[in-house]
Amino acid sequence: MSQYLAILPLIGALGSLSLGLFALTRNPRNSTNIGFALGMGCLAIIEIGYIVIIYAKALPTAYYGVRISIFGESMLPVAWYMFSVAFAKNSVTKYQRGKISILLVMLGLSSYFTLSAWLGDIVATTTDMANVVSYSMGSQGRYYYIYMIISMSLSVAQLENIMRSASGAEKWKIKYIIIGVGAILIYFIYLASQSLLFNTISILLYPITSIAIIIVTAMMAIFIIKHRVMDTDVFISRYIVYNSLAIAIIGIYLFLVGIIASGINYYEIASKYQISTIISFALILLLIIILFSSSVRRKAQLFINRNFYKHKYEFRDKWMESVSRLGALGSVDDTLTELSMMITETMGASSIEIWLANYNHKTYKKAIDNNIAGRNTINYDHPMLNMAKEIMRPFDISDELRNIAAESDRDQIKELAGQSEAVLFAPFLVNGEIIGFILIGSDISGENYGTDDYELVTALMAQVARQIKSIWLSQELIAAKEMEAFNKISMFIIHDIKNLANSLSLVSHNAKNNISNPEFQIDAISTIENTVSKMKLLINKLSFDRSPSKYQSGVIYLDEILAKNIKQYENNSSKQIIYIKNISKPLRVLGDSEALNTVFTNIISNAIDSIQGKGEIKVSALKSKGNINILISDSGVGMSREYLNNKLFQPFSSTKKMGMGIGLYQCKCIIEAHNGEIHICSKEGAGAEVQVILPENNR
């Protein structure tokens, strides 16, 4: 063999090694990248062995090259099987453990045959170096190539599952790397089959092998760099009968090659090696077409279902699969995308369109369309929906179209179905309401959908309809809670403004009789300044969108807050009220000064409002067992037992004619946010007592 041909394996070795290292550097800890790098490394080792063979001038050197190439070949199925298993991120642990067990067995056998090659059991020796164009197989050679065919067939089957499980943009993204790896494996299956048929290892095919490696490496390099293929995870589905399709096809290929080779040997046809090579390549091409043809695979599945099973689908398995794949999804978009994939995979649908109700506009809007052009919304009274409301189950569009009398209605139905070439309509039904529907294209095999298909779609649609409705209700509940939180904030703000307005009202009322009094003037100005300060603080709270359950934390003195509130009302009250005070000093607590001031403003204000004419208010604040116990009692009208038992601390419930029923509710929220307690005792006509307990801060 000409030494100039060594340039081919040299290019192949450098290209394979470079691409493998590039993939590894992208994510050196990812098992997919490691498997790919090992696979490309094996190809580089094979090419290095070819270089040694081409340049060899003595038999020992040539055999050394053969051993190197066999080492690369024997590890090739291990590396690519590892890549294919890692690339298919299967979520079933038991299933994954089975794949790892196969990988370990393959590693053991590959190691054994590598050792056999170095011991000279794979390739027989020869004494004629000058005319060597092939090497005879040794005692272990036949077993080695049988193992190679079986192990690489498993990898091809795994790659087929990955390709079949991917969809849409994901399939386009991984398509060429899967085809590239599959082509390499199938080519080496071909080489192994040739060695078995002719009991020799031909070195004339080495340059062809190098060319194949260079082409495949270049193709994969372009798509790995351009489409970031190593960042893609494909979750494959498990159907054992279908998984055997690739292995069955490879078995048929080997059977046909065996018959052809036997015929060539029997009739002693000249140039039998060249003829068998051409026929084998033709069969490889046919094999690739079959493996990656969706329609052929679909027809094979239907053939298996019709002839080996009572029903087209294993409904229990399908139900478990739907629960597993759909049950954990929390958004409508994810649920519909997964449903679209399931129907495409299971029924072989050529197209999918999913529509959902838009209640605000009384229309149905397209949610999933797989890039199908056409209208995106239809009205509730569209003829297709009117027909569906009468049938209330999945139906064949063309069959039901015959029952439509009005030509204009038929045209609208044809237009809607025609934009996705749909043949089957299936509604999302919840309590007799169509919340959406799906338009399913024809089976890619060309066969009509049967009873099993309709039953499967009915079950899937019922499950997904309930799930969509549940998601919608959850979203409405979240929105309602957000509105409730907004309303709560609004109530608190309005009540705070009301209290501030009451303070100013007291000042204006007393100013009529005391405006000339210097002491009143000082107190009035102080009250106005204090009220303005509180209003500014309230505006700041709104600016920062602070929830009433989140307060600033700092050491504050309750005795000062209580004294300040009592003084404010003592000097600005139109009623004759006596204040009896028993407040210890200091009373330190950890909390929000403004929030706690709001609490005691509300309580004292309520006490004043409950007193008609004359009365008294007692304020006691004492330390007790690590807590501060505040008691505020009044001699007012009190509260009824019915109010105390059923309406106390409830928003919008008040004993005052003009009250909003917010003050005590707000007080309870603030006190509980400070890890405290608030209790109220009262009798109708005998006043009320409010007890507030807050943890003392001793630091």
Secondary structure, DSSP 8 states (H G I E B T S, - for coil): --GGGGHHHHHHHHHHHHHHHHHHHH-TT-HHHHHHHHHHHHHHHHHHHHHHHHH--SHHHHHHHHHHHHHHHHHHHHHHHHHHHHHB----HHHHHHHHHHHHHHHHHHHHHHHHHHTTSSB---S--TT-SEEEB-TTHHHHHHHHHHHHHHHHHHHHHHHHH--HHHHHHHHHHHHHHHHHHHHHHHHHHHHHHHTEEESTTHHHHHHHHHHHHHHHHHHHHHH-GGG--B-----HHHHTHHHHHHHHHHHHHHHHHHHHHHTT-TTHHHHHHHHHHHHHHHHHHHHT-HHHHHHHHHHHHHHH-SSSS-HHHHHHHHHHHHTT--SHHHHHHHHHHHHHHHH-BS-EEEEEEETTTTEEEEEE-TT--S-SEEETT-HHHHHHHHH-S-EEHHHHHTT---HHHHHHHHHHHHTTTEEEEEEEEETTEEEEEEEEE-BTTS----HHHHHHHHHHHHHHHHHHHHHHHHHHHHHHHHHHHHHHHHHHHHHHHHHHHHHHHHHHHHHHHHTT-HHHHHHHHHHHHHHHHHHHHHHHHHHTT--TT----EEEEHHHHHHHHHHHHHHS-SSEEEEEEEE-S--EEEE-HHHHHHHHHHHHHHHHHH--SEEEEEEEEEEETTEEEEEEEE-S----HHHHHHTTT-TT--SSTT--S-HHHHHHHHHHHTT-EEEEEE-TTS-EEEEEEEEB---
